[in-house]
Amino acid sequence: MSEKNKPTRPLLKLKIGDKVREITYEELALSNNLATEALVGLLIEKDIIKPEEYLKKMHDVRKERYRDESEFE
């Protein structure tokens, strides 16, 4: 079976009322990515942060979390 057609196991189940929705890792990752992008966009749009500050913070966090920074350059 190809990776594209491979069934994904649900990461979690969300119950709202009597309905249950299975959430996959991919759906959760996409949702988190979209929420982060929207939040950062609003912060920049409202001049709460500057794009350069955000990029510097991303660089700092990568350095802190990953030992081999060269893979991001």
Secondary structure, 3 states (H helix, E strand, C coil): CCCCCCCCCEEEEEEECCEEEEEEHHHHHHHHHHHHHHHHHHHHHCCCCCHHHHHHHHHHHHHHHCCCHHHHC
